[in-house]
Structure formats: C-alpha cells, structure tokens
C-alpha cells in the first residue's frame, strides 16, 4: 500500500512528520535510489527507502522489563565462556532487549531490560545521578564512624565516591545487613566501598532503581513494567 513518505518515516520512529518533510526537502531521502520529493508516496513493503545510506526498517515496539537476576549469571546476552546469561531467563521475550547497566556475576536483583536506547542512555548517564539501592550482607558489624565514611564518600582508586545513603537493617553475631543507595555506577562500586572500610560482601542484591522496586519478584523471573511505571521512569530520567 502506497503512503506519503513523511507518514512512513514518522511511523518507523525516524522523526516527526514535520522533521521528515524537512529531510525530504533537504534531499536526504531516496526511494529505490531516486531522491524523493515532497508529496511522494512509497510502499514500505516493496520499496527501498533510505535516509542517506541507511535503509529504513519498521521500528520495533519498545519493551521494558524488570528482571531479577539470580547469582551465578552474567549481565550480558552471550558469554563465550558458556556461563548463564540474563538472556537464558528471557526465553519468552521476542523483542531484542538488552540489559541497562550491569550487576556482577554473583550479585542478584533488579536489572532493567529494554530495546529503548534513549531510555537506557538516560538511566546510565552519570549526569542523571539515578539512585540505585542495594541490600548487602557483610561480614562483621560496621562501626558507626565507618558508616559515616560511606555516607560522606570513601577514597577508591578511581576517586572519592559521591555521598551515599546507608541504613543498618539487622545483624547477627558474625554478619550484618545494610542497605546502601548510591548515585554512581562504577565497576564493583559497592564491593569496593565496603572493602575500603574493612568488610567483605557475602551477598549483594539490587532492590531499587530510581522509583522501580524489585518487590517480591522471584530470582530468575521477569515482568513487564506497567504503563504507569514506564511513564514515570521516562519523565524522571529523560528530562534530567
Ligand atoms: N556494586 C558492586 O560492587 N557490584 C554490583 O553488582 C553492583 C554494584
């Protein structure tokens, strides 16, 4: 079915209709190798529509998933070493989603998976200072002065960490659980912060990213974000 080019381009998520018209006027759009003019129609199923050298494909609907990564699983879609990946748990998902950020091999908890590059960039960009909360089991009981250090910032090889929020949750004779919220995303950051004050991590689980809460989602399970969650997340992170 033939349709106006600007309508095809906007439906494919390339640009608004007005912007698409501008692209056509600028001579950047070709149909089967011929530079398109304004008002020209094309058949998306049969014609080769290009912007510059790039062939236009239909935009995949955007998908947003919350996954509870279990331990012993890598935050990647493929592992040459053959370890379990997050993809192994998302067999029912047809869209080409990818993980937003990472959790270490032994870490557990909330990983956002999406095919929305813009949202992923916004969540990961340091400028966004997106809060991430971790429930952490450590050996020993941290001293008050060390908790204050974590809150103010500790010196790591890659610089002083930004202020964190720390809450003591519970303790046993030998271990304790704390909740820590950071706004950065450095490699092994929580592990390194705790090591800096003399504690090793026995368990680490991300329970919250911005306003998204892991809740009772079982380890290894996933769920689609609700339209309200998606709207809120976009509003909070993309406008940063
Ligand atoms: N910080 C860590 O040290 N490990 C993680 O997996 C996430 C945050």
py3Dmol code that shows the C-alpha trace and the ligand (Angstrom):
import py3Dmol

protein = """\
ATOM      1  CA  UNK A   1       0.000   0.000   0.000  1.00  0.00           C
ATOM      2  CA  UNK A   2       1.389   3.365  -1.010  1.00  0.00           C
ATOM      3  CA  UNK A   3       1.594   6.083   1.614  1.00  0.00           C
ATOM      4  CA  UNK A   4       3.157   9.508   1.881  1.00  0.00           C
ATOM      5  CA  UNK A   5       6.846   9.230   2.708  1.00  0.00           C
ATOM      6  CA  UNK A   6       6.699  11.510   5.751  1.00  0.00           C
ATOM      7  CA  UNK A   7       3.980   9.287   7.223  1.00  0.00           C
ATOM      8  CA  UNK A   8       6.128   6.161   6.720  1.00  0.00           C
ATOM      9  CA  UNK A   9       9.178   7.841   8.252  1.00  0.00           C
ATOM     10  CA  UNK A  10       7.323   9.005  11.338  1.00  0.00           C
ATOM     11  CA  UNK A  11       5.644   5.625  11.844  1.00  0.00           C
ATOM     12  CA  UNK A  12       9.058   3.961  11.761  1.00  0.00           C
ATOM     13  CA  UNK A  13      10.164   6.236  14.598  1.00  0.00           C
ATOM     14  CA  UNK A  14      12.670   8.137  12.413  1.00  0.00           C
ATOM     15  CA  UNK A  15      11.301  11.622  13.016  1.00  0.00           C
ATOM     16  CA  UNK A  16       8.104  13.608  13.416  1.00  0.00           C
ATOM     17  CA  UNK A  17       6.190  14.214  10.175  1.00  0.00           C
ATOM     18  CA  UNK A  18       7.416  17.799  10.075  1.00  0.00           C
ATOM     19  CA  UNK A  19      11.035  16.750  10.547  1.00  0.00           C
ATOM     20  CA  UNK A  20      10.561  14.018   7.941  1.00  0.00           C
ATOM     21  CA  UNK A  21       9.332  16.652   5.478  1.00  0.00           C
ATOM     22  CA  UNK A  22      12.461  18.685   6.180  1.00  0.00           C
ATOM     23  CA  UNK A  23      14.614  15.641   5.470  1.00  0.00           C
ATOM     24  CA  UNK A  24      12.805  15.134   2.172  1.00  0.00           C
ATOM     25  CA  UNK A  25      13.240  18.817   1.257  1.00  0.00           C
ATOM     26  CA  UNK A  26      16.931  18.550   2.073  1.00  0.00           C
ATOM     27  CA  UNK A  27      17.182  15.723  -0.481  1.00  0.00           C
ATOM     28  CA  UNK A  28      18.320  13.211   2.139  1.00  0.00           C
ATOM     29  CA  UNK A  29      15.600  10.636   1.405  1.00  0.00           C
ATOM     30  CA  UNK A  30      15.709   8.253  -1.546  1.00  0.00           C
ATOM     31  CA  UNK A  31      13.225   5.695  -2.796  1.00  0.00           C
ATOM     32  CA  UNK A  32      14.754   2.898  -4.849  1.00  0.00           C
ATOM     33  CA  UNK A  33      17.801   5.070  -5.442  1.00  0.00           C
ATOM     34  CA  UNK A  34      15.868   8.148  -6.606  1.00  0.00           C
ATOM     35  CA  UNK A  35      15.898  11.318  -4.482  1.00  0.00           C
ATOM     36  CA  UNK A  36      12.396  11.778  -3.097  1.00  0.00           C
ATOM     37  CA  UNK A  37      10.336  14.928  -3.474  1.00  0.00           C
ATOM     38  CA  UNK A  38       7.722  16.311  -1.138  1.00  0.00           C
ATOM     39  CA  UNK A  39       4.340  14.628  -1.572  1.00  0.00           C
ATOM     40  CA  UNK A  40       5.918  11.473  -2.941  1.00  0.00           C
ATOM     41  CA  UNK A  41       4.342   8.166  -1.958  1.00  0.00           C
ATOM     42  CA  UNK A  42       6.014   4.803  -1.421  1.00  0.00           C
ATOM     43  CA  UNK A  43       5.148   1.265  -0.413  1.00  0.00           C
ATOM     44  CA  UNK A  44       7.075   0.354   2.724  1.00  0.00           C
ATOM     45  CA  UNK A  45       6.758  -3.378   1.984  1.00  0.00           C
ATOM     46  CA  UNK A  46       8.164  -3.139  -1.558  1.00  0.00           C
ATOM     47  CA  UNK A  47      10.298  -0.010  -1.868  1.00  0.00           C
ATOM     48  CA  UNK A  48      13.819   0.602  -0.599  1.00  0.00           C
ATOM     49  CA  UNK A  49      13.554   3.787   1.409  1.00  0.00           C
ATOM     50  CA  UNK A  50      16.822   5.244   2.621  1.00  0.00           C
ATOM     51  CA  UNK A  51      17.977   8.261   4.585  1.00  0.00           C
ATOM     52  CA  UNK A  52      21.462   8.865   3.334  1.00  0.00           C
ATOM     53  CA  UNK A  53      22.883   5.343   3.152  1.00  0.00           C
ATOM     54  CA  UNK A  54      20.680   3.896   5.882  1.00  0.00           C
ATOM     55  CA  UNK A  55      17.810   1.623   4.917  1.00  0.00           C
ATOM     56  CA  UNK A  56      14.650   2.309   6.903  1.00  0.00           C
ATOM     57  CA  UNK A  57      13.156  -0.569   8.843  1.00  0.00           C
ATOM     58  CA  UNK A  58       9.996  -0.720  10.858  1.00  0.00           C
ATOM     59  CA  UNK A  59      10.552   0.402  14.448  1.00  0.00           C
ATOM     60  CA  UNK A  60      10.181  -2.410  16.943  1.00  0.00           C
ATOM     61  CA  UNK A  61       7.680  -1.575  19.673  1.00  0.00           C
ATOM     62  CA  UNK A  62       9.520  -0.516  22.820  1.00  0.00           C
ATOM     63  CA  UNK A  63       9.615  -3.112  25.581  1.00  0.00           C
ATOM     64  CA  UNK A  64      10.532  -2.517  29.243  1.00  0.00           C
ATOM     65  CA  UNK A  65      11.218  -5.441  31.535  1.00  0.00           C
ATOM     66  CA  UNK A  66      12.245  -5.787  35.162  1.00  0.00           C
ATOM     67  CA  UNK A  67      14.368  -8.888  35.692  1.00  0.00           C
ATOM     68  CA  UNK A  68      15.515 -10.363  38.986  1.00  0.00           C
ATOM     69  CA  UNK A  69      18.996 -11.598  38.150  1.00  0.00           C
ATOM     70  CA  UNK A  70      19.986 -14.634  40.183  1.00  0.00           C
ATOM     71  CA  UNK A  71      23.580 -15.190  41.294  1.00  0.00           C
ATOM     72  CA  UNK A  72      25.998 -17.059  39.011  1.00  0.00           C
ATOM     73  CA  UNK A  73      24.696 -15.347  35.900  1.00  0.00           C
ATOM     74  CA  UNK A  74      26.328 -12.666  33.772  1.00  0.00           C
ATOM     75  CA  UNK A  75      24.686  -9.427  32.714  1.00  0.00           C
ATOM     76  CA  UNK A  76      25.259  -9.983  29.006  1.00  0.00           C
ATOM     77  CA  UNK A  77      23.372 -11.555  26.120  1.00  0.00           C
ATOM     78  CA  UNK A  78      26.121 -14.012  25.279  1.00  0.00           C
ATOM     79  CA  UNK A  79      29.099 -15.426  27.117  1.00  0.00           C
ATOM     80  CA  UNK A  80      31.960 -17.016  25.160  1.00  0.00           C
ATOM     81  CA  UNK A  81      32.868 -18.884  28.384  1.00  0.00           C
ATOM     82  CA  UNK A  82      29.432 -20.551  28.382  1.00  0.00           C
ATOM     83  CA  UNK A  83      28.161 -19.172  31.698  1.00  0.00           C
ATOM     84  CA  UNK A  84      24.476 -18.433  32.250  1.00  0.00           C
ATOM     85  CA  UNK A  85      23.412 -15.065  30.863  1.00  0.00           C
ATOM     86  CA  UNK A  86      20.379 -12.878  31.507  1.00  0.00           C
ATOM     87  CA  UNK A  87      19.113 -13.907  28.055  1.00  0.00           C
ATOM     88  CA  UNK A  88      18.724 -17.506  29.213  1.00  0.00           C
ATOM     89  CA  UNK A  89      15.932 -16.351  31.525  1.00  0.00           C
ATOM     90  CA  UNK A  90      14.009 -14.295  28.979  1.00  0.00           C
ATOM     91  CA  UNK A  91      13.113 -17.060  26.547  1.00  0.00           C
ATOM     92  CA  UNK A  92       9.503 -15.835  26.146  1.00  0.00           C
ATOM     93  CA  UNK A  93      10.560 -12.324  25.151  1.00  0.00           C
ATOM     94  CA  UNK A  94      10.602 -11.810  21.379  1.00  0.00           C
ATOM     95  CA  UNK A  95      11.904  -8.225  21.352  1.00  0.00           C
ATOM     96  CA  UNK A  96      15.677  -7.688  21.223  1.00  0.00           C
ATOM     97  CA  UNK A  97      16.057  -6.311  24.721  1.00  0.00           C
ATOM     98  CA  UNK A  98      19.417  -5.648  26.346  1.00  0.00           C
ATOM     99  CA  UNK A  99      20.426  -5.066  29.970  1.00  0.00           C
ATOM    100  CA  UNK A 100      20.633  -1.493  31.209  1.00  0.00           C
ATOM    101  CA  UNK A 101      23.834  -1.453  33.228  1.00  0.00           C
ATOM    102  CA  UNK A 102      25.300  -4.449  34.962  1.00  0.00           C
ATOM    103  CA  UNK A 103      25.436  -6.484  38.114  1.00  0.00           C
ATOM    104  CA  UNK A 104      28.437  -8.646  38.999  1.00  0.00           C
ATOM    105  CA  UNK A 105      28.334 -12.401  38.347  1.00  0.00           C
ATOM    106  CA  UNK A 106      27.457 -13.197  41.973  1.00  0.00           C
ATOM    107  CA  UNK A 107      25.195 -10.184  42.548  1.00  0.00           C
ATOM    108  CA  UNK A 108      21.445 -10.529  42.407  1.00  0.00           C
ATOM    109  CA  UNK A 109      18.490  -8.301  41.852  1.00  0.00           C
ATOM    110  CA  UNK A 110      16.924  -5.697  39.671  1.00  0.00           C
ATOM    111  CA  UNK A 111      18.112  -5.311  36.111  1.00  0.00           C
ATOM    112  CA  UNK A 112      16.122  -3.275  33.671  1.00  0.00           C
ATOM    113  CA  UNK A 113      15.976  -4.807  30.180  1.00  0.00           C
ATOM    114  CA  UNK A 114      14.777  -2.807  27.179  1.00  0.00           C
ATOM    115  CA  UNK A 115      15.182  -2.120  23.474  1.00  0.00           C
ATOM    116  CA  UNK A 116      14.829   1.619  24.116  1.00  0.00           C
ATOM    117  CA  UNK A 117      18.318   3.020  23.633  1.00  0.00           C
ATOM    118  CA  UNK A 118      17.340   6.532  24.613  1.00  0.00           C
ATOM    119  CA  UNK A 119      15.972   5.435  27.973  1.00  0.00           C
ATOM    120  CA  UNK A 120      18.958   3.148  28.606  1.00  0.00           C
ATOM    121  CA  UNK A 121      21.385   6.016  27.930  1.00  0.00           C
ATOM    122  CA  UNK A 122      19.462   8.312  30.230  1.00  0.00           C
ATOM    123  CA  UNK A 123      19.480   5.751  33.068  1.00  0.00           C
ATOM    124  CA  UNK A 124      23.195   5.087  32.669  1.00  0.00           C
ATOM    125  CA  UNK A 125      24.421   8.626  32.073  1.00  0.00           C
ATOM    126  CA  UNK A 126      26.319   9.885  35.152  1.00  0.00           C
ATOM    127  CA  UNK A 127      24.599  13.258  34.750  1.00  0.00           C
ATOM    128  CA  UNK A 128      21.270  11.609  35.605  1.00  0.00           C
ATOM    129  CA  UNK A 129      22.523  10.557  39.096  1.00  0.00           C
ATOM    130  CA  UNK A 130      19.914   7.800  39.134  1.00  0.00           C
ATOM    131  CA  UNK A 131      19.682   6.310  42.654  1.00  0.00           C
ATOM    132  CA  UNK A 132      20.280   2.573  42.969  1.00  0.00           C
ATOM    133  CA  UNK A 133      19.670   0.776  46.241  1.00  0.00           C
ATOM    134  CA  UNK A 134      21.413  -2.431  47.309  1.00  0.00           C
ATOM    135  CA  UNK A 135      20.726  -4.774  50.171  1.00  0.00           C
ATOM    136  CA  UNK A 136      24.105  -6.051  51.259  1.00  0.00           C
ATOM    137  CA  UNK A 137      25.197  -8.801  53.649  1.00  0.00           C
ATOM    138  CA  UNK A 138      28.677  -8.198  55.007  1.00  0.00           C
ATOM    139  CA  UNK A 139      30.964  -9.967  57.413  1.00  0.00           C
ATOM    140  CA  UNK A 140      31.158  -8.338  60.837  1.00  0.00           C
ATOM    141  CA  UNK A 141      29.318  -5.304  62.124  1.00  0.00           C
ATOM    142  CA  UNK A 142      30.335  -1.919  60.707  1.00  0.00           C
ATOM    143  CA  UNK A 143      31.358   0.761  63.164  1.00  0.00           C
ATOM    144  CA  UNK A 144      29.312   3.972  63.211  1.00  0.00           C
ATOM    145  CA  UNK A 145      32.324   6.033  62.088  1.00  0.00           C
ATOM    146  CA  UNK A 146      32.732   3.780  59.045  1.00  0.00           C
ATOM    147  CA  UNK A 147      29.062   4.114  58.141  1.00  0.00           C
ATOM    148  CA  UNK A 148      29.576   7.909  58.226  1.00  0.00           C
ATOM    149  CA  UNK A 149      32.584   7.465  55.902  1.00  0.00           C
ATOM    150  CA  UNK A 150      30.429   5.607  53.384  1.00  0.00           C
ATOM    151  CA  UNK A 151      27.828   8.357  53.612  1.00  0.00           C
ATOM    152  CA  UNK A 152      30.381  11.138  53.055  1.00  0.00           C
ATOM    153  CA  UNK A 153      32.368   9.319  50.380  1.00  0.00           C
ATOM    154  CA  UNK A 154      35.343   6.973  50.510  1.00  0.00           C
ATOM    155  CA  UNK A 155      38.565   7.109  48.542  1.00  0.00           C
ATOM    156  CA  UNK A 156      38.788   4.447  45.830  1.00  0.00           C
ATOM    157  CA  UNK A 157      41.462   4.023  43.139  1.00  0.00           C
ATOM    158  CA  UNK A 158      39.200   5.895  40.701  1.00  0.00           C
ATOM    159  CA  UNK A 159      38.408   8.785  43.034  1.00  0.00           C
ATOM    160  CA  UNK A 160      36.245   9.627  46.016  1.00  0.00           C
ATOM    161  CA  UNK A 161      32.725   8.254  45.882  1.00  0.00           C
ATOM    162  CA  UNK A 162      29.752  10.621  45.903  1.00  0.00           C
ATOM    163  CA  UNK A 163      27.712  10.771  49.124  1.00  0.00           C
ATOM    164  CA  UNK A 164      25.678   7.604  49.736  1.00  0.00           C
ATOM    165  CA  UNK A 165      22.707   6.810  51.943  1.00  0.00           C
ATOM    166  CA  UNK A 166      23.294   3.948  54.361  1.00  0.00           C
ATOM    167  CA  UNK A 167      20.815   2.193  56.616  1.00  0.00           C
ATOM    168  CA  UNK A 168      21.595  -0.604  59.047  1.00  0.00           C
ATOM    169  CA  UNK A 169      18.997  -3.328  58.629  1.00  0.00           C
ATOM    170  CA  UNK A 170      19.915  -6.142  61.021  1.00  0.00           C
ATOM    171  CA  UNK A 171      22.878  -8.029  62.425  1.00  0.00           C
ATOM    172  CA  UNK A 172      23.781 -11.445  63.724  1.00  0.00           C
ATOM    173  CA  UNK A 173      26.808 -12.307  65.836  1.00  0.00           C
ATOM    174  CA  UNK A 174      29.038 -12.536  62.826  1.00  0.00           C
ATOM    175  CA  UNK A 175      27.346 -10.688  59.955  1.00  0.00           C
ATOM    176  CA  UNK A 176      25.175  -7.684  59.205  1.00  0.00           C
ATOM    177  CA  UNK A 177      22.783  -6.487  56.546  1.00  0.00           C
ATOM    178  CA  UNK A 178      22.886  -2.907  55.379  1.00  0.00           C
ATOM    179  CA  UNK A 179      21.049  -1.005  52.694  1.00  0.00           C
ATOM    180  CA  UNK A 180      23.107   1.386  50.621  1.00  0.00           C
ATOM    181  CA  UNK A 181      21.937   3.844  47.985  1.00  0.00           C
ATOM    182  CA  UNK A 182      24.428   5.280  45.506  1.00  0.00           C
ATOM    183  CA  UNK A 183      24.028   7.598  42.530  1.00  0.00           C
ATOM    184  CA  UNK A 184      27.040   6.453  40.554  1.00  0.00           C
ATOM    185  CA  UNK A 185      27.677   3.319  38.540  1.00  0.00           C
ATOM    186  CA  UNK A 186      31.363   2.498  38.843  1.00  0.00           C
ATOM    187  CA  UNK A 187      32.570  -1.047  38.397  1.00  0.00           C
ATOM    188  CA  UNK A 188      32.235  -3.166  41.581  1.00  0.00           C
ATOM    189  CA  UNK A 189      31.497   0.074  43.390  1.00  0.00           C
ATOM    190  CA  UNK A 190      29.574  -1.230  46.404  1.00  0.00           C
ATOM    191  CA  UNK A 191      32.024  -4.110  46.894  1.00  0.00           C
ATOM    192  CA  UNK A 192      34.973  -1.719  46.772  1.00  0.00           C
ATOM    193  CA  UNK A 193      33.320   0.785  49.117  1.00  0.00           C
ATOM    194  CA  UNK A 194      32.670  -1.905  51.714  1.00  0.00           C
ATOM    195  CA  UNK A 195      36.162  -3.346  51.332  1.00  0.00           C
ATOM    196  CA  UNK A 196      37.550   0.142  51.899  1.00  0.00           C
ATOM    197  CA  UNK A 197      36.021   0.155  55.378  1.00  0.00           C
ATOM    198  CA  UNK A 198      37.180  -3.394  56.076  1.00  0.00           C
ATOM    199  CA  UNK A 199      34.190  -5.599  55.233  1.00  0.00           C
ATOM    200  CA  UNK A 200      33.783  -8.193  52.558  1.00  0.00           C
ATOM    201  CA  UNK A 201      30.459  -8.723  50.860  1.00  0.00           C
ATOM    202  CA  UNK A 202      28.716 -12.059  51.327  1.00  0.00           C
ATOM    203  CA  UNK A 203      25.586 -11.176  49.366  1.00  0.00           C
ATOM    204  CA  UNK A 204      24.584  -8.218  47.234  1.00  0.00           C
ATOM    205  CA  UNK A 205      21.116  -7.630  45.850  1.00  0.00           C
ATOM    206  CA  UNK A 206      19.869  -4.564  43.979  1.00  0.00           C
ATOM    207  CA  UNK A 207      16.372  -3.849  45.221  1.00  0.00           C
ATOM    208  CA  UNK A 208      15.590  -0.496  43.655  1.00  0.00           C
ATOM    209  CA  UNK A 209      16.485   1.596  40.624  1.00  0.00           C
ATOM    210  CA  UNK A 210      15.084   5.107  40.780  1.00  0.00           C
ATOM    211  CA  UNK A 211      11.403   4.523  41.671  1.00  0.00           C
ATOM    212  CA  UNK A 212      11.328   0.916  40.453  1.00  0.00           C
ATOM    213  CA  UNK A 213      11.198  -1.645  43.246  1.00  0.00           C
ATOM    214  CA  UNK A 214      12.085  -5.313  42.890  1.00  0.00           C
ATOM    215  CA  UNK A 215       9.423  -6.272  45.433  1.00  0.00           C
ATOM    216  CA  UNK A 216       8.581  -9.967  45.570  1.00  0.00           C
ATOM    217  CA  UNK A 217       9.666 -10.829  42.024  1.00  0.00           C
ATOM    218  CA  UNK A 218      11.366 -14.247  42.431  1.00  0.00           C
ATOM    219  CA  UNK A 219      15.023 -14.730  41.432  1.00  0.00           C
ATOM    220  CA  UNK A 220      15.249 -15.648  37.750  1.00  0.00           C
ATOM    221  CA  UNK A 221      11.791 -14.217  36.983  1.00  0.00           C
ATOM    222  CA  UNK A 222      10.864 -11.138  34.964  1.00  0.00           C
ATOM    223  CA  UNK A 223       7.857  -8.930  34.486  1.00  0.00           C
ATOM    224  CA  UNK A 224       6.881  -6.143  32.082  1.00  0.00           C
ATOM    225  CA  UNK A 225       6.797  -2.662  33.575  1.00  0.00           C
ATOM    226  CA  UNK A 226       3.309  -1.200  33.842  1.00  0.00           C
ATOM    227  CA  UNK A 227       2.414   1.785  31.595  1.00  0.00           C
ATOM    228  CA  UNK A 228       2.478   3.988  34.732  1.00  0.00           C
ATOM    229  CA  UNK A 229       5.969   2.783  35.688  1.00  0.00           C
ATOM    230  CA  UNK A 230       7.242   3.436  32.146  1.00  0.00           C
ATOM    231  CA  UNK A 231       5.712   6.902  32.051  1.00  0.00           C
ATOM    232  CA  UNK A 232       7.148   7.826  35.441  1.00  0.00           C
ATOM    233  CA  UNK A 233      10.611   6.453  34.650  1.00  0.00           C
ATOM    234  CA  UNK A 234      10.784   8.326  31.334  1.00  0.00           C
ATOM    235  CA  UNK A 235       9.585  11.524  32.930  1.00  0.00           C
ATOM    236  CA  UNK A 236      12.152  11.294  35.708  1.00  0.00           C
ATOM    237  CA  UNK A 237      15.206  10.184  33.775  1.00  0.00           C
ATOM    238  CA  UNK A 238      14.843  11.609  30.285  1.00  0.00           C
ATOM    239  CA  UNK A 239      14.137  15.136  31.456  1.00  0.00           C
ATOM    240  CA  UNK A 240      17.351  15.160  33.570  1.00  0.00           C
TER     241      UNK A 240
END
"""
ligand_1 = """\
8
LIG
N 28.282 -2.745 43.059
C 29.004 -3.881 43.078
O 30.055 -3.921 43.679
N 28.537 -4.950 42.422
C 27.369 -4.956 41.753
O 26.989 -5.974 41.181
C 26.623 -3.774 41.750
C 27.100 -2.683 42.410
"""
view = py3Dmol.view(width=600, height=400)
view.addModel(protein, "pdb")
view.setStyle({"model": 0}, {"cartoon": {"style": "trace"}})
view.addModel(ligand_1, "xyz")
view.setStyle({"model": 1}, {"stick": {}})
view.zoomTo()
view.show()
